[in-house]
Amino acid sequence: MRLAKVALVDGECRVGLLEDDQVKLLDLSQVDNCVCLSDVLHSPDPIGLAKFLADPNTEPVPLKEVTLLAPICHQEVWAAGVTYKRSQVARMEESESAASHYDLVYTADRPEIFFKADPTRVSGPGEPVRVRSDSNWSVPEPELTLVVKPDGTLAGFTIGNDMSARDIEGENPLYLPQAKFYKQCCGLGPCVLVPEEELDLPATKIILTIERDGSQVFQGETDLGEMARSFDDLIDWLFREQDFPNGVMLLTGTGIVPPDDFTLEDGDTASIEITGIGTLTNPVVKGT
């Protein structure tokens, strides 16, 4: 099941069930204290609740007649790093002084986890993601994103774009917050997949495509079978000494890194496709 936040043509924000090229709107007023997408996702049975809330008196809306919004309400967004071998190699290449740290964290019990964004810094489908004005080497990082309930259980999955200034992080790992956390630093969407069965990790592909002036300038592919850590392990570490009363989004790391001579430019378009979820597409802007 795929659930989304959508804006109708009159500007009204609703929660909908995506089915092919249509959106079946949910009537949240049928349940007390259910006012947004996260209330559905955080329920004991999101799939059952969504089916119950599907409004039988409203015709499905064509997908082309709505605007998909970032599927986030009040959650914080966190991220895990160096969870794929390709990411380990890239981090070691970009930071000679800290290469051993990235090598060690890939195999350590404790993962790298950091704060990524609050909802005000998140871009939804079609909205711009940003390259910092003081960065000359920035890339998108396509990542499966875990949608986690306040009690630490997994509600579903979405697509995340962990925008990263590689030159700033590579200069000094202590600059990581500046390389990762700034306005329009994270893309999320286009929906949340609430799986009815366990994901087939090797069969779940992640494809990153970058276009410039209408032409493809990069494409890379990986699959979830390449991840070195499990979802449960990452969630367990995130929730140690932490409370998330609004739930939390957790980006799980990237296995696709463009070559070292590539950097995003103003006007580029980054598209991330993940099997079963869809495609998140964002234009790129560079700060001035």
Secondary structure per residue as TSV (DSSP state, phi and psi in degrees):
chain	resnum	aa	ss	phi	psi
A	1	M	-	360.0	136.4
A	2	R	E	-116.7	121.3
A	3	L	E	-111.2	144.8
A	4	A	E	-144.7	157.2
A	5	K	E	-95.4	130.6
A	6	V	E	-132.4	150.5
A	7	A	E	-107.2	127.0
A	8	L	-	-79.7	172.8
A	9	V	T	-62.0	-26.8
A	10	D	T	-86.1	3.6
A	11	G	S	92.2	-7.9
A	12	E	-	-66.7	135.8
A	13	C	E	-95.3	126.6
A	14	R	E	-132.6	166.0
A	15	V	E	-103.7	135.0
A	16	G	E	-136.4	159.1
A	17	L	E	-102.3	117.9
A	18	L	E	-83.1	125.6
A	19	E	E	-135.4	105.5
A	20	D	T	57.6	-118.2
A	21	D	T	-105.7	25.9
A	22	Q	E	-131.2	160.8
A	23	V	E	-122.6	120.7
A	24	K	E	-94.4	112.8
A	25	L	E	-73.2	144.6
A	26	L	B	-100.0	141.1
A	27	D	-	-98.6	90.9
A	28	L	G	-68.9	-17.1
A	29	S	G	-68.3	-10.5
A	30	Q	G	-73.1	-14.4
A	31	V	S	-127.0	134.1
A	32	D	T	-62.5	142.6
A	33	N	T	59.8	28.6
A	34	C	-	-117.1	103.2
A	35	V	-	-125.7	-11.4
A	36	C	S	-149.4	175.0
A	37	L	H	-57.6	-41.3
A	38	S	H	-64.8	-28.9
A	39	D	H	-64.4	-36.4
A	40	V	H	-69.7	-47.1
A	41	L	H	-64.7	-32.0
A	42	H	T	-87.9	0.2
A	43	S	S	-72.0	162.9
A	44	P	S	-61.1	-28.9
A	45	D	-	-138.2	80.0
A	46	P	H	-57.9	-39.8
A	47	I	H	-66.4	-47.1
A	48	G	H	-62.4	-41.3
A	49	L	H	-66.4	-41.5
A	50	A	H	-63.0	-41.2
A	51	K	H	-63.9	-38.4
A	52	F	H	-66.8	-36.4
A	53	L	H	-85.1	-9.9
A	54	A	B	-58.0	119.1
A	55	D	-	-73.1	109.4
A	56	P	T	-72.7	-14.7
A	57	N	T	-93.6	2.6
A	58	T	S	-121.8	128.8
A	59	E	-	-68.3	143.9
A	60	P	-	-57.0	147.3
A	61	V	E	-100.6	132.1
A	62	P	E	-57.4	136.8
A	63	L	G	-57.3	-33.9
A	64	K	G	-69.1	-12.3
A	65	E	G	-98.4	4.6
A	66	V	S	-124.4	164.1
A	67	T	E	-110.9	121.8
A	68	L	E	-75.3	133.5
A	69	L	E	-108.5	164.2
A	70	A	-	-58.7	129.9
A	71	P	S	-81.1	53.4
A	72	I	-	-131.9	144.3
A	73	C	S	-112.0	-86.5
A	74	H	S	-119.1	10.2
A	75	Q	-	-71.8	148.5
A	76	E	E	-76.2	158.2
A	77	V	E	-117.2	124.5
A	78	W	E	-118.2	169.4
A	79	A	E	-145.9	149.4
A	80	A	E	-109.6	146.0
A	81	G	E	-121.6	160.5
A	82	V	S	55.3	47.4
A	83	T	-	-100.7	-5.8
A	84	Y	S	-121.4	149.8
A	85	K	H	-57.9	-40.3
A	86	R	H	-61.8	-36.7
A	87	S	H	-68.8	-39.1
A	88	Q	H	-58.9	-48.1
A	89	V	H	-62.3	-44.0
A	90	A	H	-63.3	-42.4
A	91	R	H	-65.3	-38.0
A	92	M	H	-66.7	-35.4
A	93	E	H	-70.5	-36.2
A	94	E	H	-81.4	-16.5
A	95	S	-	-137.6	88.8
A	96	E	G	-61.0	-38.2
A	97	S	G	-68.8	-23.3
A	98	A	G	-119.6	17.3
A	99	A	H	-56.6	-39.1
A	100	S	H	-66.8	-31.6
A	101	H	H	-65.2	-44.5
A	102	Y	H	-67.3	-35.5
A	103	D	H	-63.0	-43.2
A	104	L	H	-72.2	-38.0
A	105	V	H	-69.1	-25.3
A	106	Y	H	-63.7	-34.4
A	107	T	H	-106.5	-4.3
A	108	A	S	-72.7	158.5
A	109	D	S	-65.0	-43.2
A	110	R	S	-84.5	123.2
A	111	P	-	-81.4	165.7
A	112	E	E	-79.8	120.7
A	113	I	E	-133.9	134.1
A	114	F	E	-144.4	157.4
A	115	F	E	-71.6	132.7
A	116	K	E	-108.3	-49.0
A	117	A	E	-164.1	158.1
A	118	D	-	-104.7	171.5
A	119	P	G	-58.2	-27.2
A	120	T	G	-70.6	-16.8
A	121	R	G	-104.4	8.5
A	122	V	E	-98.4	136.1
A	123	S	E	-106.4	136.1
A	124	G	-	-90.2	-175.4
A	125	P	T	-55.0	131.2
A	126	G	T	81.8	-8.7
A	127	E	S	-91.5	152.9
A	128	P	-	-70.7	141.1
A	129	V	E	-105.7	157.5
A	130	R	E	-119.6	142.7
A	131	V	E	-100.3	132.1
A	132	R	-	-62.0	145.1
A	133	S	T	-66.2	-24.6
A	134	D	T	-98.8	19.4
A	135	S	-	-117.5	137.3
A	136	N	S	-114.2	8.1
A	137	W	S	-150.4	89.2
A	138	S	E	-128.4	145.9
A	139	V	E	-139.9	156.3
A	140	P	-	-81.1	148.3
A	141	E	-	-122.5	106.1
A	142	P	E	-77.6	126.2
A	143	E	E	-143.4	133.6
A	144	L	E	-62.8	135.4
A	145	T	E	-118.9	128.2
A	146	L	E	-85.5	132.8
A	147	V	E	-101.4	112.0
A	148	V	E	-115.3	135.3
A	149	K	-	-74.2	164.0
A	150	P	T	-57.2	-26.9
A	151	D	T	-86.5	3.2
A	152	G	S	89.1	6.3
A	153	T	-	-93.0	153.8
A	154	L	E	-82.6	125.8
A	155	A	E	-95.8	-34.6
A	156	G	E	175.1	-164.1
A	157	F	E	-136.6	146.0
A	158	T	E	-137.5	-175.9
A	159	I	E	-104.1	136.3
A	160	G	E	-124.5	144.5
A	161	N	E	-116.1	104.6
A	162	D	E	-89.9	83.8
A	163	M	-	-58.7	136.0
A	164	S	E	-140.8	129.3
A	165	A	E	-90.7	96.3
A	166	R	H	-66.6	-33.4
A	167	D	H	-69.7	-35.8
A	168	I	H	-70.5	-46.2
A	169	E	H	-64.7	-38.7
A	170	G	H	-68.3	-29.6
A	171	E	H	-63.0	-40.0
A	172	N	-	-164.0	121.7
A	173	P	G	-57.1	-21.8
A	174	L	G	-68.8	-12.5
A	175	Y	G	-87.3	6.5
A	176	L	H	-51.2	-44.9
A	177	P	H	-58.6	-35.5
A	178	Q	H	-74.8	-32.8
A	179	A	H	-71.2	-23.4
A	180	K	H	-114.7	-28.4
A	181	F	-	-119.2	106.2
A	182	Y	S	-163.2	179.3
A	183	K	T	-65.9	141.3
A	184	Q	T	56.1	38.3
A	185	C	-	-91.0	-2.9
A	186	C	E	-145.7	131.1
A	187	G	E	-105.4	141.2
A	188	L	E	-138.1	142.2
A	189	G	E	144.6	-168.4
A	190	P	E	-84.4	-6.6
A	191	C	E	-158.7	-179.1
A	192	V	E	-114.4	122.6
A	193	L	E	-84.7	118.0
A	194	V	-	-101.6	101.9
A	195	P	-	-73.7	143.2
A	196	E	S	-92.6	-8.3
A	197	E	S	-150.1	165.2
A	198	E	-	-62.4	141.2
A	199	L	-	-65.2	140.5
A	200	D	-	-85.2	100.7
A	201	L	T	-61.1	-51.1
A	202	P	T	-62.5	-27.3
A	203	A	T	-84.8	-7.8
A	204	T	-	-92.1	103.4
A	205	K	E	-91.4	147.0
A	206	I	E	-120.1	124.9
A	207	I	E	-125.0	126.4
A	208	L	E	-108.2	128.4
A	209	T	E	-127.1	130.0
A	210	I	E	-118.8	128.8
A	211	E	E	-116.5	147.4
A	212	R	E	-140.2	123.6
A	213	D	T	54.3	37.9
A	214	G	T	82.6	0.4
A	215	S	E	-118.7	146.1
A	216	Q	E	-74.3	125.7
A	217	V	E	-111.7	-12.0
A	218	F	E	-160.8	142.3
A	219	Q	E	-146.3	135.0
A	220	G	E	-140.2	156.9
A	221	E	E	-142.5	143.8
A	222	T	E	-147.4	-175.2
A	223	D	E	-143.8	163.0
A	224	L	G	-67.7	-16.0
A	225	G	G	-66.3	-15.5
A	226	E	G	-84.9	-7.6
A	227	M	-	-68.7	137.4
A	228	A	S	-88.1	-10.7
A	229	R	S	-127.3	153.1
A	230	S	-	-87.8	160.5
A	231	F	H	-59.7	-45.2
A	232	D	H	-60.3	-39.2
A	233	D	H	-64.2	-45.4
A	234	L	H	-64.8	-42.5
A	235	I	H	-63.8	-41.9
A	236	D	H	-58.0	-46.3
A	237	W	H	-67.7	-38.9
A	238	L	H	-61.9	-38.0
A	239	F	T	-86.1	0.1
A	240	R	T	-71.5	121.0
A	241	E	T	59.4	26.1
A	242	Q	-	-132.6	145.8
A	243	D	-	-122.4	139.3
A	244	F	-	-129.2	79.7
A	245	P	T	-63.6	-21.2
A	246	N	T	-99.6	9.4
A	247	G	-	78.4	-178.4
A	248	V	E	-156.2	149.0
A	249	M	E	-102.9	135.9
A	250	L	E	-128.8	109.7
A	251	L	E	-73.1	138.5
A	252	T	-	-105.0	13.9
A	253	G	-	97.6	162.3
A	254	T	-	-118.0	144.1
A	255	G	S	-112.7	10.5
A	256	I	-	-125.9	119.4
A	257	V	-	-132.3	119.3
A	258	P	-	-60.5	161.0
A	259	P	-	-60.6	159.4
A	260	D	T	-63.2	-21.4
A	261	D	T	-90.1	8.0
A	262	F	-	-104.5	136.4
A	263	T	-	-140.7	147.6
A	264	L	-	-66.2	146.5
A	265	E	-	-123.4	157.5
A	266	D	T	-57.0	130.0
A	267	G	T	97.6	-10.8
A	268	D	-	-65.2	165.5
A	269	T	E	-128.8	129.1
A	270	A	E	-111.4	125.1
A	271	S	E	-121.7	132.0
A	272	I	E	-122.3	121.7
A	273	E	E	-112.6	131.3
A	274	I	E	-128.7	131.0
A	275	T	T	-50.9	128.0
A	276	G	T	88.2	-17.1
A	277	I	T	-104.1	-48.9
A	278	G	E	132.9	-150.1
A	279	T	E	-130.5	130.7
A	280	L	E	-104.0	119.1
A	281	T	E	-120.3	130.3
A	282	N	E	-135.9	134.3
A	283	P	E	-71.6	155.8
A	284	V	E	-109.8	133.0
A	285	V	E	-121.9	151.7
A	286	K	E	-115.8	132.3
A	287	G	-	-64.8	155.6
A	288	T	-	-122.0	360.0
